[in-house]
Amino acid sequence: MTPQLPKPFNLTGHTALITGAGGLLGRQHAAALAEVGATIVLTDIHRAAAEAAADAVRAEVLGADCLAEPLDVRFPKSVAALERDLTARGITVDILVNNAAIDPKVTSAPGVMHSSRLEVFGLEQWNLEIAVGLTGAMLCSQTFGARMAERGRGVILNIASDLGVIAPDQRIYRRDDDTPQAEQSVKPVTYSVIKHGLIGLTKYLATYWADRGVRVNAISPGGVFNNQDPAFVERLARLIPMGRMAEVGEYRSAVQFLCSDASNYMTGHNLIMDGGRTAW
Ligand SMILES: NC(=O)c1ccc[n+]([C@@H]2O[C@H](COP(=O)([O-])OP(=O)(O)OC[C@H]3O[C@@H](n4cnc5c(N)ncnc54)[C@H](O)[C@@H]3O)[C@@H](O)[C@H]2O)c1
């Protein structure tokens, strides 16, 4: 850990719980908070993914104190069981990062309307994605945030998206061939609803617990480069004033800021980091 860490950023003695920590960004949030001294509880519906992420954080951040736990954010019982288990082990969650999301599996077949399209978007898929991305954030906040309010101190960070502020530009998801419009995939309606909803949840919780010492903010990241199809990357880059997607580690310092006393007088805020996309 950096010995000259500016004091307000120092999270030594604090524990941060991250949902969906087994994915691309979850381990980045975990490493960011471990770097500033926090103990990290990496949770994911897939225990093995959480464990692998915890190993990666330990390998990257010297002396990182990490544990990995299974958690399915859709179910109040799963959230309550983890909270009870952590409490029994003397672990109190001071920081909650609501990061879990479903990466939708959309199917296509020639001559059939693409399953991501609004006209045929399945109710089951809608319910699943909302349950993870939005209900899950509410359930985790309800349980862990309430404990924070009882103690008079805590931080919640919701991971939203630039698409929590603007609508998706569906043109960037199109295939450049003669695939008919109806068979072209789109960014599903759930993504917009979940991410706009998370920003609403952020403001609600922030004001609800403002007098109880619990700060609640959101971060709205732009798309992270992860070896996507070059044609897609080029089309997206054209929508971004800085002309590129984000690198995977570029949100770390914002996570450190929003989860620490460095942002002490900030609650109900949505920090947009999108290379300027929403400014255009
Ligand atoms: N990657 C990007 O470009 C980007 C951009 C903007 C916002 N975001 C947001 O950042 C967050 C993380 O994105 P990511 O790219 O790391 O996604 P990811 O798909 O790599 O990771 C999501 C994780 O959530 C877990 N998960 C799924 N269902 C769950 C459940 N029921 N309970 C608990 N965990 C569950 C998955 O197992 C996975 O490990 C998401 O909220 C995403 O919408 C990502």
The ligand as a MOL file (V3000), in Angstrom:
LIG
                    3D

  0  0  0     0  0            999 V3000
M  V30 BEGIN CTAB
M  V30 COUNTS 44 48 0 0 0
M  V30 BEGIN ATOM
M  V30 1 N -18.1340 -3.2060 -18.7660 0
M  V30 2 C -18.6040 -2.0280 -19.2090 0
M  V30 3 O -18.2610 -1.5360 -20.2810 0
M  V30 4 C -19.5860 -1.2640 -18.3430 0
M  V30 5 C -19.9230 0.0500 -18.6920 0
M  V30 6 C -20.8310 0.7460 -17.8990 0
M  V30 7 C -21.3810 0.1350 -16.8050 0
M  V30 8 N -21.0360 -1.1420 -16.4980 0 CHG=1
M  V30 9 C -21.6450 -1.7490 -15.3180 0
M  V30 10 O -20.6160 -2.1490 -14.4300 0
M  V30 11 C -21.0360 -3.3010 -13.7090 0
M  V30 12 C -20.0250 -4.4160 -13.9090 0
M  V30 13 O -19.8970 -4.6740 -15.2920 0
M  V30 14 P -18.9660 -5.8300 -15.8410 0
M  V30 15 O -18.5700 -5.4320 -17.2090 0
M  V30 16 O -17.9160 -6.1680 -14.8430 0 CHG=-1
M  V30 17 O -20.0180 -7.0250 -15.9610 0
M  V30 18 P -19.7340 -8.5830 -15.8690 0
M  V30 19 O -20.8350 -9.2470 -16.6220 0
M  V30 20 O -18.3260 -8.8840 -16.2650 0
M  V30 21 O -19.8940 -8.9020 -14.3070 0
M  V30 22 C -21.1280 -8.9590 -13.6820 0
M  V30 23 C -21.0430 -9.9700 -12.5680 0
M  V30 24 O -22.3360 -10.0700 -11.9340 0
M  V30 25 C -22.5190 -11.4170 -11.5680 0
M  V30 26 N -23.9380 -11.7360 -11.3530 0
M  V30 27 C -24.8610 -12.0730 -12.2970 0
M  V30 28 N -26.0240 -12.3870 -11.7020 0
M  V30 29 C -25.8290 -12.2450 -10.3580 0
M  V30 30 C -26.6600 -12.4320 -9.2190 0
M  V30 31 N -27.9120 -12.8590 -9.3550 0
M  V30 32 N -26.1180 -12.1890 -7.9970 0
M  V30 33 C -24.8510 -11.7920 -7.8610 0
M  V30 34 N -24.0020 -11.6130 -8.9080 0
M  V30 35 C -24.5010 -11.8350 -10.1380 0
M  V30 36 C -21.9180 -12.2220 -12.7190 0
M  V30 37 O -21.6250 -13.5450 -12.3110 0
M  V30 38 C -20.6860 -11.3840 -13.0570 0
M  V30 39 O -19.5390 -11.8490 -12.3780 0
M  V30 40 C -22.4090 -3.6520 -14.2490 0
M  V30 41 O -23.3950 -3.0770 -13.4220 0
M  V30 42 C -22.4220 -3.0080 -15.6120 0
M  V30 43 O -23.7150 -2.7330 -16.0870 0
M  V30 44 C -20.1550 -1.8550 -17.2320 0
M  V30 END ATOM
M  V30 BEGIN BOND
M  V30 1 1 1 2
M  V30 2 2 2 3
M  V30 3 1 2 4
M  V30 4 1 4 5
M  V30 5 2 4 44
M  V30 6 2 5 6
M  V30 7 1 6 7
M  V30 8 2 7 8
M  V30 9 1 8 9
M  V30 10 1 8 44
M  V30 11 1 9 10
M  V30 12 1 9 42
M  V30 13 1 10 11
M  V30 14 1 11 12
M  V30 15 1 11 40
M  V30 16 1 12 13
M  V30 17 1 13 14
M  V30 18 2 14 15
M  V30 19 1 14 16
M  V30 20 1 14 17
M  V30 21 1 17 18
M  V30 22 2 18 19
M  V30 23 1 18 20
M  V30 24 1 18 21
M  V30 25 1 21 22
M  V30 26 1 22 23
M  V30 27 1 23 24
M  V30 28 1 23 38
M  V30 29 1 24 25
M  V30 30 1 25 26
M  V30 31 1 25 36
M  V30 32 1 26 27
M  V30 33 1 26 35
M  V30 34 2 27 28
M  V30 35 1 28 29
M  V30 36 1 29 30
M  V30 37 2 29 35
M  V30 38 1 30 31
M  V30 39 2 30 32
M  V30 40 1 32 33
M  V30 41 2 33 34
M  V30 42 1 34 35
M  V30 43 1 36 37
M  V30 44 1 36 38
M  V30 45 1 38 39
M  V30 46 1 40 41
M  V30 47 1 40 42
M  V30 48 1 42 43
M  V30 END BOND
M  V30 END CTAB
M  END
